[in-house]
Amino acid sequence: MLEVMRTRIKDHTEKVKKTAKEVNKEIRKHIITAVTAAFAFMIALFWRDLIQEGINKLIENVGANGDSYFYKILMALVVTVICVFGIVFFARLEKKDLGEGTKESEKKKA
């Protein structure tokens, strides 16, 4: 009886250790993702400043100070379209790298 209890305790201890390692791995993964996102956000802020300064210079050169709101909307639309194309491109690239969406992977699913 005592031996059975020891075996059960040992099994539970191993399960707890395994679960703790998995949780530690998950936490580490999420921390890395958060730090990476923070760096990406910082990069985006610098690009935002650069693009904003470029748009302001363009508006000054065109001489459309009164219509600058219209040009800002127009430039926001242009930047949005370019970014959407970039997102689609990289999403397709990721699918291609993972083997999704190819004829071979669809044959394997069937």
N, C-alpha and C positions, 0 to 999 in steps of 0.2 A: 504494500500500500504506500509506504513511504517512498519507495523507488518510483512508483507511478507519479506521485506528486512532484518529485524532483524532475522527472522527465517533462511533465507538463509545464512546470516553472521554467525549465530550460527552453522549451519550445516557445513559450510566450516571450521570454527574454530575447530570443533570436528574432522573433517577429517585431518586437518593439524596436530593436536595433536597426532592423532592415527598414522599418517605416521611418525612423528618425533620419536615416541616411537619405531616403527618398525625399522627405520633406526638406532637408538641408539642400539637396540638389535643386529642388523646385524653387526654394527661396533664392538661392544663388542665381538661378536662371532669370528670375524676375528682377533681381537687383541689376544684373547685367543689362537686361532690356531697358530698365528705367534710366540707367546711366547713359546708354546709347541714345535713347530718345532725348535726354537732356542735351547731349552734344549736338544732335541733329537740330534741336530747337534753337540752340545758340547759332549754328550755321545759318539757319533760316532767318534769324533776326538780322544777321549781317547782310545777307542777300537782300532782305527787305529794304534795309537802309540804302543799299547801293541802287536798287531798282527805283526806289522813291526819289533819290537824288537825280537819277538819270531822267525820270519822267518830269521832274521839276525843271531841269535844264532844257529839256525838249519843249516844254510849254513856254519857257522864257524865249527860246529861239524862234518859236512860231509866232510869238507876240500875242498870245491868246490869254492874257491874264484874266479877263472877264469871263471867259469860257473855260477856265481851268477845271471846273468841276466836271464838265462834259468830257474833257480829255482824260481825266483821271478814271472816269467810268469806262471809257473806251480802252484805256490801257489795262484796267483791271480785267476786262473781258478778254483781251488779247493774252494776258498772262494766264488767265484761267484756262483758255483753250490750249495753250502750250503745255501747261501742267497736266491737263487731262490726257493729252496725247502721250506725255511722259509716263503717266501712271499706267495707261493701257499698254504701252510698250514694255515696261518693266514687269507688269503682271503676266503678259504673254511670255516674256523671257523666263520668268520663274516657272511657269507651267511647262515650258519647253525643257528646262533644266531638270524638273521633277519627272518628266516623261508623261505628263498629263496632256490630253488633247491631241496626241499623235495617233496615227492609225494602228501602230503596234500595241499601244496601251489599251486601245479600244478593243482590239482583237483578244487581248488577254482577259478583258472583263467579260467578253461574250462566252 
